[in-house]
Amino acid sequence: MYMLSSSSSSFTYTIKHPIIHPPSLSPVQLPLEVMAVSLLISHFTPIITLYLLFHTTLISAVNITHLLSPYPDLSDFSDLLATTTVAVDLSQRTSLTLLAVPNSILRSSDIIRRSPSSNNIADVIRYHVLLQYLSLNDLRRFPPSGKLITTLFQTTGRATNNFGYVNVTYDGQTNTTTVRSPAAYSQPPNTATVISLIKTLPYNVSIYTVNSLIVPYGFDLLSSESRPPLGLNISKALIDGHNFNVMASILAASGVVQEFESDEGGAGITLFVPTDDAFADLPATANFQSLPADKKADVLRFHVLHSYYPLGSLQSIVNPVQPTLATEDKGAGSFTLNISRVNGSVAINTGIIQASVTQTVFDQNPVAIFGISRVLLPKEIFGKNAVMYNSPPINGAPSPVTSSSPLNFPPELYGPSLPPGSREVLHSSATVRSVEFAVLCIGLLYVFI
């Protein structure tokens, strides 16, 4: 019940309902309480928004091998995802469609049987990852002429022209969805038919089974196994390149140079070589020469990617976090390099050191050697604090100068590969809790300030 009383200059409302407004409250206190509640809500709204934003982002990360684990008939395909870099690539994607090949089909494939260790298999698997969420209804809306869909292989820069796409068609009469290479003259197997939908996370992930592997145009996996090795003498190439004598001596003394040269016949290698000046500029706190032999070898392996990357591929690299040969030895997630483009040059960040590519020493598929401005110091050995140099870091290094080479090899396609078990994706709940706690702290600070 409300009563209205008047005075000469104002109106006063008195609320008689005991639950809504106790008689002890003055008329002025009601709007103050409303203002207080509104202020409290306005302070907590950013906290809730930040929490939902971070929480949604974290749970949307894809653990593709976990999603495939309930399906034993896809165990071989899941193993291929885990033993290449593909599973890690997918963990950073939030919208994709995976075309999984059943065990019976994989085991009968000439590609798998004759080339079980082929490093090119990684790019074939990438060709089965469509970078778009496609539901069953989406597939049924494709015209008979088809639609081009980007695959993970296209993003590597190693696809011939635009043949990293697939053409997806739907035949309404037979209710059949077909996925094929857009190059009509490509060699088989270049076409697969969708068998069934086995898993879907709406708007994020769809997993379908298909009746065949699909090989991108330009791949010749069977003949690549018999490709003659380059046989490059890395130490001699460094000496001939000038200004790399220290690295050449260290490599020869450590014995790891033979390990690098043996990798030339697989996926190839990319070697980052510090200049003599880079070794001279090492601060006393980062005494490389005082390390035991096994640690020195780890640092040297830290300078090598187990894949051939020409300069153009480094400048447009899709996944900036790259494993090194040291990663393969020490385990997934450790001894990685962050590669990006800064001021027109390729920058390499170890977490405590940033170096720039200054020149191309050697580049013939499957070996690329680049000169860099700093010694790459892994945080796993030298700690997580930034290392202070006596001289200022090089910013905006000049564009790399390519040295001429007497060797001339035909262009081929090689995909990154890692040994079994080193690339399994694990999502840590501790990491999720840490980020959520940080968001809560920021929100509370916002309220009290």
C-alpha positions in Angstrom: 0.0 0.0 0.0 1.3 3.4 -0.9 0.3 6.7 0.7 0.8 10.1 -0.8 1.2 13.2 1.4 1.9 16.7 0.3 3.7 19.7 1.7 4.2 23.2 0.4 7.2 22.4 -1.7 7.5 18.6 -2.3 5.8 15.3 -2.5 6.9 12.4 -0.3 6.2 8.7 -1.0 6.0 6.3 2.0 6.1 2.5 1.4 4.0 0.6 3.9 4.7 -2.9 2.7 6.9 -4.5 5.4 8.7 -6.9 3.0 9.6 -4.5 0.3 10.6 -1.6 2.4 10.8 -1.8 6.3 9.3 1.2 8.1 12.7 2.1 9.6 14.0 3.1 6.2 13.8 6.8 5.3 12.4 7.9 2.0 15.9 8.9 0.8 17.5 5.5 1.5 15.6 3.7 -1.3 17.3 5.3 -4.3 20.7 5.0 -2.5 20.2 1.2 -2.1 19.2 1.0 -5.8 22.3 2.9 -6.7 24.5 0.7 -4.6 23.1 -2.5 -6.2 23.5 -1.0 -9.7 27.1 0.0 -8.8 27.8 -3.5 -7.6 26.4 -5.1 -10.7 28.4 -2.7 -12.9 31.6 -3.7 -11.1 31.0 -7.4 -11.3 29.9 -7.4 -14.9 33.4 -7.1 -16.3 34.5 -10.0 -14.0 31.8 -12.3 -15.3 32.5 -11.2 -18.9 36.2 -11.8 -18.6 35.7 -15.2 -16.9 33.3 -16.4 -19.6 35.6 -15.1 -22.4 38.7 -16.9 -21.0 36.8 -20.0 -20.0 35.2 -20.4 -23.4 38.5 -19.8 -25.1 40.3 -22.4 -23.0 37.7 -25.2 -23.4 37.5 -24.7 -27.1 41.1 -25.9 -27.7 41.0 -29.2 -29.6 42.5 -32.4 -28.3 41.9 -34.4 -31.5 43.5 -37.6 -30.3 41.2 -37.6 -27.2 38.2 -37.1 -29.4 39.2 -40.1 -31.5 40.1 -42.4 -28.6 36.6 -44.0 -28.3 36.9 -45.3 -31.8 39.4 -48.2 -32.1 38.9 -48.5 -35.8 40.5 -45.1 -36.1 43.5 -45.8 -33.9 46.0 -45.9 -36.8 44.8 -42.5 -38.0 45.0 -41.1 -34.5 48.5 -42.4 -34.2 49.5 -40.6 -37.4 48.1 -37.4 -36.0 50.0 -37.9 -32.7 53.4 -38.8 -34.3 53.4 -35.8 -36.7 53.0 -32.1 -35.9 49.3 -32.2 -37.0 47.8 -32.9 -33.5 49.6 -29.9 -32.1 48.5 -27.7 -35.1 44.9 -28.7 -34.4 45.1 -27.9 -30.7 45.2 -24.2 -31.8 42.2 -24.4 -34.0 38.6 -23.8 -33.0 36.8 -24.6 -36.2 37.6 -27.6 -38.4 36.4 -30.8 -40.1 38.5 -33.9 -39.9 38.3 -36.6 -42.6 39.5 -39.8 -40.7 40.6 -42.9 -42.6 39.7 -46.3 -40.9 42.4 -48.8 -40.0 41.4 -51.3 -42.7 41.8 -48.8 -45.4 45.1 -47.3 -44.1 46.6 -50.7 -43.7 45.8 -51.7 -47.3 47.2 -48.4 -48.7 50.4 -48.7 -50.7 51.4 -45.3 -49.3 51.3 -46.5 -45.7 52.7 -50.0 -46.4 55.7 -48.9 -48.5 56.4 -45.6 -46.8 55.7 -46.1 -43.1 58.4 -43.6 -42.1 57.8 -41.1 -44.9 58.0 -37.6 -43.5 55.6 -36.4 -46.3 52.8 -38.4 -44.6 52.4 -35.4 -42.2 51.3 -33.1 -45.1 49.0 -35.9 -46.4 47.3 -35.9 -43.0 47.1 -32.1 -43.1 45.2 -32.5 -46.4 42.5 -34.3 -44.4 41.9 -31.3 -42.1 39.4 -28.8 -43.5 39.6 -25.4 -41.9 35.9 -25.0 -41.6 33.2 -26.6 -39.4 30.9 -28.6 -41.7 27.8 -30.2 -40.3 25.8 -32.9 -42.2 23.4 -30.2 -43.4 26.3 -28.1 -44.6 27.6 -31.0 -46.7 24.1 -31.6 -48.2 24.0 -27.9 -49.4 27.1 -28.2 -51.6 26.3 -28.1 -55.3 27.1 -31.0 -57.7 29.9 -28.8 -59.1 31.4 -28.6 -55.6 33.0 -25.9 -53.5 36.6 -25.4 -52.7 37.5 -25.7 -49.0 40.9 -24.7 -47.5 42.9 -27.5 -45.8 45.6 -27.3 -43.2 48.1 -28.3 -45.9 47.4 -25.1 -47.9 48.5 -23.0 -44.9 52.0 -24.5 -44.9 53.1 -22.8 -48.1 54.2 -26.1 -49.5 51.1 -26.8 -51.7 51.7 -26.5 -55.4 49.8 -23.4 -56.5 46.4 -23.6 -54.8 46.2 -27.4 -54.8 46.1 -27.4 -51.0 42.3 -27.0 -51.3 39.8 -29.8 -51.7 36.7 -29.8 -53.8 33.6 -31.0 -51.9 30.6 -32.1 -53.9 27.2 -33.5 -52.9 25.0 -35.8 -55.1 21.4 -35.6 -54.0 20.3 -38.6 -56.0 22.7 -41.0 -54.3 23.0 -38.9 -51.0 26.8 -39.0 -51.5 29.4 -36.5 -50.4 32.7 -36.6 -52.3 36.0 -34.9 -51.4 38.7 -34.7 -54.1 41.8 -32.9 -55.3 40.8 -29.9 -57.5 43.4 -31.0 -60.0 41.6 -33.2 -62.4 44.8 -34.7 -63.7 46.3 -35.5 -60.3 47.4 -39.1 -59.7 45.2 -41.4 -57.5 44.4 -41.7 -54.7 42.9 -38.2 -55.1 39.2 -38.8 -54.2 37.3 -40.0 -51.1 33.7 -40.5 -50.3 32.3 -39.6 -46.9 31.2 -42.7 -45.0 29.6 -41.4 -41.9 29.7 -38.7 -39.2 31.2 -40.1 -36.0 31.7 -37.0 -33.8 30.5 -33.4 -33.7 31.1 -30.5 -31.4 28.6 -27.9 -32.9 30.3 -25.0 -34.6 33.8 -26.2 -33.6 34.6 -29.8 -34.7 33.2 -32.4 -37.1 34.8 -35.8 -37.6 33.8 -37.9 -40.6 35.1 -41.2 -41.8 36.1 -41.5 -45.5 36.8 -44.5 -47.7 40.3 -43.5 -48.9 43.3 -41.4 -48.3 43.5 -38.2 -50.4 46.9 -37.3 -51.7 47.6 -33.7 -52.7 48.5 -32.9 -56.3 52.3 -33.1 -56.9 53.1 -35.6 -54.2 55.0 -38.7 -55.1 55.5 -40.4 -51.8 56.7 -43.7 -53.1 59.5 -42.3 -55.2 60.5 -39.8 -52.5 61.9 -42.7 -50.4 64.5 -43.4 -53.1 65.5 -39.8 -53.5 69.3 -39.6 -53.3 70.6 -37.7 -50.3 72.1 -34.3 -50.7 75.3 -35.2 -49.0 76.1 -31.6 -48.0 79.2 -31.1 -45.8 77.7 -28.6 -43.4 81.0 -27.6 -41.8 82.5 -26.8 -45.2 79.4 -24.8 -46.2 79.8 -22.7 -43.1 83.5 -22.1 -43.7 82.8 -21.2 -47.3 80.1 -18.8 -46.1 82.6 -16.8 -44.0 82.0 -15.4 -40.6 80.8 -18.7 -39.3 84.1 -20.3 -38.3 83.2 -20.6 -34.6 80.0 -22.5 -35.3 81.8 -24.7 -37.8 84.4 -25.6 -35.2 81.9 -26.3 -32.4 79.8 -28.5 -34.7 82.8 -30.5 -35.8 84.1 -30.9 -32.2 80.7 -32.0 -30.8 80.0 -34.7 -33.3 76.3 -33.6 -33.8 77.1 -32.3 -37.3 76.9 -36.0 -38.5 73.5 -36.2 -36.9 72.4 -33.1 -38.8 73.8 -34.4 -42.1 72.0 -37.8 -41.7 68.7 -35.9 -41.5 69.1 -34.4 -44.9 67.6 -37.4 -46.6 64.3 -37.2 -44.7 62.1 -34.1 -44.3 65.3 -32.0 -44.6 66.6 -29.5 -42.0 66.7 -25.8 -41.4 69.9 -24.7 -39.6 70.3 -21.3 -37.8 73.9 -20.4 -37.6 75.2 -17.6 -35.3 77.9 -15.4 -36.7 81.3 -15.2 -35.2 80.3 -11.8 -33.8 77.3 -13.4 -32.1 79.6 -15.8 -30.2 81.9 -12.9 -29.3 78.9 -10.9 -27.9 77.8 -13.7 -25.5 77.7 -12.3 -22.0 79.6 -13.9 -19.1 76.3 -15.1 -17.6 75.8 -17.3 -20.7 79.1 -19.1 -21.0 78.5 -21.7 -23.6 82.0 -23.2 -23.5 81.7 -24.1 -19.8 78.6 -26.4 -20.5 79.1 -30.1 -20.3 79.2 -32.0 -23.6 75.5 -33.1 -23.5 74.3 -29.6 -22.7 76.3 -28.2 -25.6 74.8 -30.8 -27.9 71.3 -29.7 -26.7 72.1 -26.1 -27.5 73.3 -27.0 -31.0 70.2 -29.1 -31.7 68.2 -26.2 -30.5 69.4 -24.3 -33.7 67.9 -26.9 -36.0 64.4 -27.5 -37.3 63.7 -31.0 -38.5 62.1 -29.7 -41.8 63.3 -27.8 -44.8 62.0 -24.2 -44.7 63.2 -21.8 -47.4 63.2 -18.1 -46.5 59.7 -17.5 -47.9 58.2 -20.2 -45.8 59.8 -18.8 -42.6 58.5 -15.4 -43.4 54.9 -16.7 -43.8 55.0 -19.5 -41.2 51.5 -20.4 -39.9 52.4 -21.9 -36.6 55.1 -19.7 -35.0 56.0 -22.2 -32.2 58.3 -24.7 -33.9 59.9 -27.8 -32.4 63.7 -28.3 -32.8 65.9 -31.4 -32.9 66.3 -30.8 -29.1 62.5 -31.1 -28.8 62.6 -34.6 -30.2 65.3 -35.6 -27.7 63.8 -33.9 -24.6 60.1 -34.1 -25.2 57.2 -32.2 -26.7 56.7 -28.6 -25.5 60.4 -28.1 -24.6 63.2 -26.5 -26.5 60.9 -24.7 -29.0 61.5 -21.6 -31.1 59.0 -18.8 -31.7 59.4 -17.7 -35.3 57.8 -14.5 -36.7 58.2 -11.7 -39.1 59.4 -8.4 -37.5 60.1 -5.2 -39.5 60.5 -7.2 -42.7 62.9 -9.8 -41.2 62.6 -13.2 -39.7 62.8 -13.0 -35.9 63.6 -16.0 -33.7 62.6 -15.9 -30.1 63.8 -18.4 -27.5 62.0 -16.8 -24.5 65.1 -15.1 -23.3 66.9 -14.2 -26.5 65.6 -12.7 -29.8 67.7 -13.1 -32.9 67.2 -12.0 -36.5 68.0 -13.8 -39.7 70.7 -11.8 -41.4 71.6 -13.8 -44.5 71.0 -17.0 -46.4 74.2 -19.1 -46.3 72.8 -22.1 -48.2 69.4 -23.0 -49.6 68.9 -26.1 -51.7 66.0 -28.5 -50.9 66.2 -30.3 -48.5 68.7 -28.1 -46.6 68.5 -24.4 -45.6 71.2 -22.7 -43.6 70.6 -19.1 -42.3 73.0 -16.8 -40.5 71.5 -15.2 -37.4 72.5 -12.3 -35.2 72.5 -14.1 -31.8 73.3 -17.4 -30.3 70.0 -19.1 -29.5 70.0 -19.8 -25.8 67.3 -22.2 -24.6 65.5 -21.2 -21.3 65.6 -24.8 -20.3 69.4 -24.5 -19.8 70.0 -20.8 -19.2 67.0 -20.0 -17.1 63.9 -18.0 -17.9 65.3 -14.5 -17.3 66.3 -12.4 -20.3 70.0 -12.5 -21.0 71.6 -9.0 -21.1 74.0 -8.5 -23.9 76.9 -6.0 -23.8 75.9 -4.6 -27.2 72.4 -3.6 -28.2 70.2 -6.2 -30.0 69.8 -5.9 -33.7 66.5 -4.5 -34.7 65.2 -4.5 -38.2 68.1 -6.6 -39.7 68.7 -6.1 -43.4 66.9 -8.4 -45.8 68.8 -11.7 -46.1 71.2 -12.0 -49.0 71.1 -15.4 -50.8 74.5 -17.0 -51.5 75.0 -18.8 -54.7 75.4 -22.5 -54.8 76.7 -24.9 -57.4 74.1 -27.5 -56.5 70.8 -27.6 -58.3 68.1 -30.0 -57.2 64.6 -30.3 -58.5 61.9 -28.9 -56.2 60.1 -31.5 -54.0 57.7 -31.2 -51.2 58.7 -32.2 -47.7 56.5 -32.0 -44.5 57.6 -31.6 -40.9 57.7 -34.8 -38.9 58.6 -35.9 -35.3 59.3 -39.2 -33.8 56.4 -41.3 -32.3 54.9 -40.1 -29.1 56.6 -36.7 -29.1 53.6 -34.7 -30.4 50.6 -35.9 -28.3 48.4 -33.1 -27.2 47.8 -32.8 -23.5 45.6 -30.0 -22.0 46.5 -29.2 -18.4 43.7 -28.5 -16.1 46.2 -26.7 -13.8 46.8 -24.2 -16.6 43.1 -23.6 -16.9 42.8 -23.0 -13.1 45.8 -20.7 -13.1 44.2 -18.5 -15.8 40.8 -18.5 -14.1 42.4 -17.5 -10.9 44.3 -14.6 -12.6 41.0 -13.4 -14.1 39.4 -13.5 -10.7 42.2 -11.5 -9.2 42.0 -8.8 -11.9 38.2 -8.6 -11.3 38.5 -8.2 -7.6 41.2 -5.5 -8.1 38.8 -3.7 -10.4 36.0 -3.8 -7.7 38.1 -2.5 -4.8 39.8 0.2 -6.8 
